[in-house]
Amino acid sequence: MKIAVFGLGYVGMTAAACLSRDGHEVIGVDVSDEKVAIVNAGKSPITEPGLDELVARAVRKGLLSATKDVSQHLDSCVMAIVCVGTPSAPDGSHNMSFIVEVSHQIAELGLARATPLTIVFRSTMRPGTIEELVLPIFEDALKGRMDLIELVYNPEFLRESVAIEDFFHPPKIVVGTKNGERCAALDELNARIEAPVFYTTYRAAEMTKFVDNAFHAIKIAFANEVGRVCDKLNISAITVHEIFISDTKLNISPNYLRPGGAFGGSCLPKDVRALQYIASDVGAHTHLVDSVLRSNDAHKNFLFENCVKAVRAGGQVLMLGLSFKEDSDDLRESPNIDLARKFLQSHIGLSIYDPHVEPSKLLGQNLGYAFSNLPALRKLLVSKSVAESELFDLVIDTRGWARQMALRTRRVIDVNTLS
């Protein structure tokens, strides 16, 4: 396959060299005379373990070359991979000028093609960039001949210093297309790579890179905040870390990472507050941990706003499940209590079905929390027969029970799932 790679930085140069190793003919395209000269001399313009050897071998075999002017080469390419930079603008957004320039460059050369060109964007871009910025450029230039191109978003997951290993053994392959359909050219390109493949929409694929990088940053910041607390308390951060990562059932696992309901209960909020206090007391300055409860409160508001817009004025709402977890009557800091209270404060009729909550059996702090937050709890609770016989404008399902009940309702919202 003949491929043009636009942008010979870390991502582009790694891609060009690795694709050449697989036997593809690669044309590297860059605005820098210096980078072009270095590549054509059989060297890498960037420092990355193993890259110089790959570049030298590819140039020697005639599989890799570089140019500033791609006009004489693009028509014979099957694929163009865009790896130009998207550096931070002064306001924190991405500077998209290089993406715009390359898109115009490729689009203006597209009308001369005899066969379709697959254009793969790998640069990190805000969700919506392909649809709202890139696509209009091609539509304007090709004037109704969009059959000449195929636009794809395929984010990279390379780490500097191990980029070659990551290229051939990525954690996953994400391919964003117009309707989430497959891309034959990329399937062929990735045929030798063993990794989970996800075909999705442009926007979901664009979002993937932000989620990954933000989470990596959060993990590092969290680990360092814990490390500072350990240091102040004369505790071995290494020992704490070893114990923490040994738990692959809850700590290092998919658990607690699915977008959905807010956290609550008798442990998490209490222990986060306590860690905040300890950190403040010893001067560890845990800004990430300090923001966790505020973020959780913001999510509770989001869930309420998402629900309330589905209810007409004076409407009736049924909530399935009130306690913190199923098969429990623990109401302490249950996010469902907060949601119920917000509906009552908005003067919306509310009924609650939870067979595990019996007010007369609540004791101690559980009893105090329940009635201090929902004084009318006894009046709000209804039986299953009432829940299934009355007509409700909205059912809020906190348990997944709605599928097993014969409910009369206009709409059901599962607050534990964000689709």
NUMARLO-276718 format. One line per field, with one value per residue (C-alpha): x, y, z; residue in three letters; residue number from 1. Coordinates in nm, 2 decimals, padded with zeros to 4 digits. Example, Ala and Ser with C-alpha at 12.3 -4.5 7.8 and 13.67 -1.06 7.14 Angstrom:
! residues 2
east	(01.23/01.37)
north	(-00.45/-00.11)
up	(00.78/00.71)
resn	(ala/ser)
resi	(1/2)
This chain:
! residues 419
east	(00.00/00.13/00.07/00.13/00.19/00.14/00.35/00.68/00.67/00.66/00.34/00.39/00.75/00.68/00.39/00.59/00.88/00.67/00.45/00.76/00.88/00.56/00.65/00.43/00.57/00.55/00.58/00.65/00.52/00.63/00.68/01.02/01.31/01.53/01.31/01.27/01.64/01.71/01.46/01.59/01.94/01.82/01.79/01.50/01.44/01.31/01.47/01.29/01.45/01.48/01.35/01.68/01.73/01.39/01.42/01.77/01.65/01.33/01.51/01.78/01.51/01.33/01.02/01.04/01.11/01.01/00.89/00.74/00.53/00.30/00.12/00.32/00.26/-00.09/-00.28/-00.09/-00.15/-00.43/-00.42/-00.32/-00.26/-00.27/-00.05/00.01/00.02/-00.27/-00.09/-00.26/-00.39/-00.37/-00.72/-00.65/-00.83/-00.64/-00.49/-00.64/-00.46/-00.24/-00.54/-00.71/-00.41/-00.35/-00.72/-00.73/-00.41/-00.55/-00.89/-00.76/-00.56/-00.85/-01.03/-00.74/-00.78/-00.90/-00.96/-01.09/-00.85/-00.88/-00.79/-00.71/-00.68/-00.47/-00.42/-00.59/-00.90/-01.21/-01.52/-01.71/-01.39/-01.43/-01.80/-01.79/-01.44/-01.28/-01.58/-01.70/-01.35/-01.37/-01.73/-01.65/-01.34/-01.48/-01.81/-02.03/-01.75/-01.73/-01.71/-01.34/-01.25/-01.33/-01.28/-01.17/-01.07/-00.82/-00.66/-00.31/-00.21/00.17/00.39/00.72/01.03/00.82/00.64/00.74/00.63/00.30/00.25/00.27/00.10/-00.15/-00.40/-00.68/-00.77/-01.05/-01.19/-01.44/-01.64/-01.95/-02.20/-01.96/-01.92/-01.60/-01.31/-01.16/-00.83/-00.77/-00.87/-00.60/-00.35/-00.41/-00.45/-00.13/-00.20/-00.37/-00.58/-00.95/-01.10/-01.38/-01.57/-01.78/-01.88/-01.64/-01.74/-01.70/-01.36/-01.25/-01.36/-01.17/-00.82/-00.94/-01.09/-00.77/-00.53/-00.74/-00.77/-00.39/-00.34/-00.60/-00.43/-00.09/-00.23/-00.42/-00.11/00.10/-00.16/-00.17/00.21/00.22/-00.02/00.19/00.51/00.36/00.24/00.57/00.41/00.58/00.41/00.57/00.41/00.06/00.10/00.19/-00.11/-00.34/-00.25/-00.27/-00.65/-00.75/-01.11/-01.20/-00.91/-00.74/-01.04/-01.34/-01.54/-01.64/-01.55/-01.89/-02.07/-02.40/-02.52/-02.34/-02.16/-02.29/-02.34/-02.19/-01.82/-01.71/-01.84/-01.73/-01.38/-01.32/-01.41/-01.18/-00.89/-00.95/-00.92/-00.61/-00.44/-00.53/-00.42/-00.07/-00.04/-00.04/-00.26/-00.47/-00.66/-00.79/-00.93/-01.07/-01.27/-01.43/-01.73/-01.81/-01.79/-02.03/-02.27/-02.26/-02.34/-02.64/-02.77/-02.71/-02.92/-03.20/-03.21/-03.20/-03.50/-03.71/-03.72/-03.92/-04.20/-04.48/-04.59/-04.78/-04.67/-04.63/-04.30/-04.23/-03.88/-03.78/-03.53/-03.43/-03.16/-02.79/-02.78/-03.02/-03.11/-03.02/-03.21/-02.90/-03.02/-02.71/-02.59/-02.78/-02.78/-03.14/-03.24/-03.09/-03.28/-03.61/-03.56/-03.50/-03.83/-04.02/-03.85/-03.97/-04.33/-04.35/-04.56/-04.34/-04.40/-04.12/-04.12/-03.84/-03.94/-03.63/-03.70/-03.94/-03.94/-04.03/-03.72/-03.47/-03.23/-02.95/-02.78/-02.98/-03.30/-03.17/-03.04/-03.36/-03.61/-03.38/-03.36/-03.71/-03.94/-04.24/-04.08/-04.37/-04.61/-04.39/-04.34/-04.59/-04.65/-04.57/-04.94/-04.98/-04.66/-04.80/-05.15/-05.11/-05.02/-04.69/-04.54/-04.19/-04.04/-03.69/-03.52/-03.23/-03.22/-03.31/-03.65/-03.86/-03.81/-03.96/-04.26/-04.59/-04.57/-04.80/-04.58/-04.49/-04.11/-03.85/-03.51/-03.23/-03.01/-02.73/-02.67/-02.56/-02.60)
north	(00.00/00.35/00.59/00.96/01.07/01.44/01.57/01.42/01.47/01.20/01.04/01.09/00.98/00.67/00.58/00.63/00.42/00.14/00.12/00.10/-00.19/-00.37/-00.32/-00.02/00.26/00.57/00.94/01.16/01.52/01.81/02.19/02.17/02.16/02.03/01.73/01.64/01.64/01.43/01.16/01.14/01.10/00.79/00.93/01.02/01.39/01.29/01.09/00.77/00.43/00.21/00.47/00.56/00.19/00.16/00.48/00.39/00.04/00.18/00.46/00.21/-00.02/00.27/00.23/00.57/00.92/01.27/01.58/01.93/01.90/01.60/01.71/01.46/01.17/01.19/01.06/00.73/00.69/00.47/00.64/00.97/00.98/01.32/01.35/01.73/01.90/02.05/02.26/02.45/02.79/03.07/03.00/02.63/02.51/02.32/02.53/02.38/02.58/02.29/02.06/02.32/02.37/02.00/01.94/02.22/02.08/01.73/01.84/02.06/01.77/01.53/01.62/01.49/01.14/00.84/00.62/00.70/00.81/00.71/01.01/00.91/01.18/01.08/01.42/01.48/01.69/01.82/01.60/01.74/01.85/01.60/01.69/02.06/02.17/01.90/01.77/02.11/02.18/01.87/01.92/02.27/02.17/01.85/02.00/01.70/01.44/01.31/00.96/01.04/01.03/00.84/01.04/00.84/00.94/00.69/00.82/00.70/00.57/00.60/00.67/00.84/00.62/00.30/00.43/00.15/-00.12/00.07/00.10/-00.27/-00.37/-00.10/-00.13/-00.09/00.03/00.29/00.38/00.66/00.68/00.86/00.60/00.37/00.14/-00.05/00.10/-00.16/00.02/00.04/-00.32/-00.41/-00.18/-00.33/-00.69/-00.80/-00.61/-00.80/-00.56/-00.50/-00.30/-00.05/00.10/00.40/00.75/01.04/01.21/00.90/00.83/01.19/01.18/00.86/01.03/01.30/01.04/00.84/01.13/01.30/00.97/00.92/01.27/01.21/00.88/01.05/01.35/01.12/00.90/01.21/01.35/01.03/01.02/01.37/01.26/00.95/01.16/01.40/01.11/00.92/00.63/00.44/00.55/00.26/00.01/00.18/00.17/-00.20/-00.28/-00.06/-00.20/-00.56/-00.52/-00.59/-00.67/-00.31/-00.07/-00.15/-00.28/-00.16/-00.12/00.23/00.36/00.33/00.67/00.66/00.74/00.95/00.78/00.78/00.55/00.54/00.50/00.69/01.04/01.01/00.88/01.14/01.41/01.26/01.24/01.60/01.69/01.48/01.63/01.99/01.92/01.80/02.05/01.80/02.02/01.75/01.97/01.67/01.50/01.83/01.86/01.50/01.58/01.90/01.70/01.44/01.71/01.85/01.51/01.48/01.81/01.69/01.37/01.57/01.82/01.53/01.38/01.69/01.81/01.49/01.58/01.82/02.08/01.91/01.57/01.25/01.07/00.72/00.63/00.27/00.22/00.47/00.30/00.33/-00.03/-00.30/-00.55/-00.30/-00.04/00.18/00.53/00.72/00.96/00.77/00.99/00.87/01.06/01.38/01.32/01.26/01.58/01.79/01.66/01.76/02.10/02.15/02.07/01.76/01.47/01.18/00.82/00.58/00.20/00.02/-00.31/-00.31/00.02/-00.01/00.32/00.14/-00.08/00.20/00.25/00.49/00.71/00.55/00.66/01.01/01.06/00.93/01.16/01.47/01.46/01.32/01.40/01.27/00.93/00.73/00.90/00.88/00.50/00.29/-00.08/-00.27/-00.29/00.09/00.14/-00.08/00.04/00.42/00.63/00.82/01.08/00.95/00.64/00.69/00.35/00.33/-00.05/-00.19/-00.31/-00.14/-00.42/-00.67/-00.46/-00.39/-00.01/00.25/00.54/00.76/00.73/00.54/00.69/00.46/00.70/00.45/00.45/00.74/00.62)
up	(00.00/-00.08/00.20/00.26/00.62/00.69/00.98/01.07/01.45/01.71/01.59/01.22/01.21/01.42/01.19/00.87/00.99/01.13/00.82/00.61/00.82/00.73/00.36/00.27/00.06/00.26/00.16/00.46/00.42/00.63/00.59/00.75/00.50/00.78/00.86/00.50/00.45/00.76/00.66/00.30/00.45/00.63/00.98/01.21/01.29/01.64/01.92/01.98/02.07/01.76/01.51/01.35/01.26/01.11/00.91/00.77/00.66/00.50/00.31/00.19/00.06/-00.11/00.10/00.28/00.15/00.25/00.07/00.12/-00.20/-00.21/-00.53/-00.74/-00.51/-00.36/-00.67/-00.65/-00.27/-00.13/00.21/00.36/00.74/00.90/01.21/01.23/01.57/01.75/02.01/02.29/02.20/02.46/02.58/02.63/02.32/02.04/01.77/01.46/01.20/01.09/01.05/00.84/00.62/00.55/00.49/00.23/00.07/00.04/-00.07/-00.35/-00.49/-00.46/-00.78/-00.99/-00.85/-01.04/-00.73/-00.38/-00.11/00.25/00.47/00.83/01.09/01.39/01.55/01.88/01.80/01.98/01.93/01.63/01.44/01.16/01.11/01.17/01.04/00.82/00.63/00.51/00.37/00.16/00.06/-00.06/-00.26/-00.41/-00.52/-00.50/-00.56/-00.20/-00.35/-00.42/-00.05/00.27/00.60/00.91/01.26/01.41/01.73/01.83/02.17/02.15/02.45/02.39/02.44/02.37/02.06/01.83/02.07/02.12/01.74/01.68/02.01/02.09/02.38/02.13/01.78/01.76/01.42/01.38/01.06/00.94/01.06/01.25/00.95/00.88/00.68/00.44/00.40/00.77/00.82/00.57/00.73/01.08/00.97/01.15/01.48/01.76/01.96/02.04/01.75/01.80/01.51/01.61/01.51/01.45/01.77/02.00/01.85/01.89/02.25/02.33/02.33/02.57/02.81/02.80/02.85/03.12/03.31/03.29/03.43/03.71/03.81/03.83/04.02/04.26/04.32/04.39/04.63/04.82/04.82/04.98/05.25/05.32/05.33/05.58/05.80/05.77/05.58/05.30/04.98/04.80/05.04/05.01/04.63/04.63/04.84/04.63/04.29/04.41/04.42/04.06/04.16/04.25/04.24/03.91/03.72/03.51/03.83/03.93/03.58/03.41/03.37/03.55/03.90/04.17/04.45/04.80/05.10/05.44/05.33/05.03/05.12/05.48/05.39/05.12/05.38/05.63/05.38/05.29/05.66/05.71/05.40/05.51/05.86/05.75/05.47/05.18/04.95/04.78/04.52/04.32/04.63/04.75/04.42/04.43/04.65/04.46/04.13/04.28/04.38/04.03/03.90/04.13/03.99/03.63/03.70/03.85/03.56/03.31/03.49/03.56/03.20/03.13/03.37/03.30/03.55/03.83/03.70/03.90/03.94/04.07/04.20/04.21/04.49/04.76/04.96/04.87/04.73/04.64/04.91/05.17/05.38/05.43/05.34/05.47/05.20/04.93/04.62/04.56/04.88/04.73/04.40/04.59/04.79/04.48/04.32/04.64/04.65/04.29/04.40/04.18/04.30/04.42/04.51/04.61/04.58/04.78/04.94/05.15/05.32/05.62/05.83/06.15/06.12/06.06/06.35/06.47/06.21/05.93/06.10/06.17/05.82/05.65/05.84/05.85/05.47/05.39/05.68/05.48/05.40/05.53/05.30/05.00/05.02/04.82/04.77/04.45/04.36/04.38/04.18/03.91/03.91/03.90/03.60/03.62/03.40/03.47/03.64/03.78/03.79/04.03/04.04/03.70/03.83/03.56/03.31/03.56/03.66/03.49/03.51/03.36/03.26/02.97/03.02/03.23/03.30/03.44/03.64/03.66/03.29/03.07/02.71)
resn	(met/lys/ile/ala/val/phe/gly/leu/gly/tyr/val/gly/met/thr/ala/ala/ala/cys/leu/ser/arg/asp/gly/his/glu/val/ile/gly/val/asp/val/ser/asp/glu/lys/val/ala/ile/val/asn/ala/gly/lys/ser/pro/ile/thr/glu/pro/gly/leu/asp/glu/leu/val/ala/arg/ala/val/arg/lys/gly/leu/leu/ser/ala/thr/lys/asp/val/ser/gln/his/leu/asp/ser/cys/val/met/ala/ile/val/cys/val/gly/thr/pro/ser/ala/pro/asp/gly/ser/his/asn/met/ser/phe/ile/val/glu/val/ser/his/gln/ile/ala/glu/leu/gly/leu/ala/arg/ala/thr/pro/leu/thr/ile/val/phe/arg/ser/thr/met/arg/pro/gly/thr/ile/glu/glu/leu/val/leu/pro/ile/phe/glu/asp/ala/leu/lys/gly/arg/met/asp/leu/ile/glu/leu/val/tyr/asn/pro/glu/phe/leu/arg/glu/ser/val/ala/ile/glu/asp/phe/phe/his/pro/pro/lys/ile/val/val/gly/thr/lys/asn/gly/glu/arg/cys/ala/ala/leu/asp/glu/leu/asn/ala/arg/ile/glu/ala/pro/val/phe/tyr/thr/thr/tyr/arg/ala/ala/glu/met/thr/lys/phe/val/asp/asn/ala/phe/his/ala/ile/lys/ile/ala/phe/ala/asn/glu/val/gly/arg/val/cys/asp/lys/leu/asn/ile/ser/ala/ile/thr/val/his/glu/ile/phe/ile/ser/asp/thr/lys/leu/asn/ile/ser/pro/asn/tyr/leu/arg/pro/gly/gly/ala/phe/gly/gly/ser/cys/leu/pro/lys/asp/val/arg/ala/leu/gln/tyr/ile/ala/ser/asp/val/gly/ala/his/thr/his/leu/val/asp/ser/val/leu/arg/ser/asn/asp/ala/his/lys/asn/phe/leu/phe/glu/asn/cys/val/lys/ala/val/arg/ala/gly/gly/gln/val/leu/met/leu/gly/leu/ser/phe/lys/glu/asp/ser/asp/asp/leu/arg/glu/ser/pro/asn/ile/asp/leu/ala/arg/lys/phe/leu/gln/ser/his/ile/gly/leu/ser/ile/tyr/asp/pro/his/val/glu/pro/ser/lys/leu/leu/gly/gln/asn/leu/gly/tyr/ala/phe/ser/asn/leu/pro/ala/leu/arg/lys/leu/leu/val/ser/lys/ser/val/ala/glu/ser/glu/leu/phe/asp/leu/val/ile/asp/thr/arg/gly/trp/ala/arg/gln/met/ala/leu/arg/thr/arg/arg/val/ile/asp/val/asn/thr/leu/ser)
resi	(1/2/3/4/5/6/7/8/9/10/11/12/13/14/15/16/17/18/19/20/21/22/23/24/25/26/27/28/29/30/31/32/33/34/35/36/37/38/39/40/41/42/43/44/45/46/47/48/49/50/51/52/53/54/55/56/57/58/59/60/61/62/63/64/65/66/67/68/69/70/71/72/73/74/75/76/77/78/79/80/81/82/83/84/85/86/87/88/89/90/91/92/93/94/95/96/97/98/99/100/101/102/103/104/105/106/107/108/109/110/111/112/113/114/115/116/117/118/119/120/121/122/123/124/125/126/127/128/129/130/131/132/133/134/135/136/137/138/139/140/141/142/143/144/145/146/147/148/149/150/151/152/153/154/155/156/157/158/159/160/161/162/163/164/165/166/167/168/169/170/171/172/173/174/175/176/177/178/179/180/181/182/183/184/185/186/187/188/189/190/191/192/193/194/195/196/197/198/199/200/201/202/203/204/205/206/207/208/209/210/211/212/213/214/215/216/217/218/219/220/221/222/223/224/225/226/227/228/229/230/231/232/233/234/235/236/237/238/239/240/241/242/243/244/245/246/247/248/249/250/251/252/253/254/255/256/257/258/259/260/261/262/263/264/265/266/267/268/269/270/271/272/273/274/275/276/277/278/279/280/281/282/283/284/285/286/287/288/289/290/291/292/293/294/295/296/297/298/299/300/301/302/303/304/305/306/307/308/309/310/311/312/313/314/315/316/317/318/319/320/321/322/323/324/325/326/327/328/329/330/331/332/333/334/335/336/337/338/339/340/341/342/343/344/345/346/347/348/349/350/351/352/353/354/355/356/357/358/359/360/361/362/363/364/365/366/367/368/369/370/371/372/373/374/375/376/377/378/379/380/381/382/383/384/385/386/387/388/389/390/391/392/393/394/395/396/397/398/399/400/401/402/403/404/405/406/407/408/409/410/411/412/413/414/415/416/417/418/419)
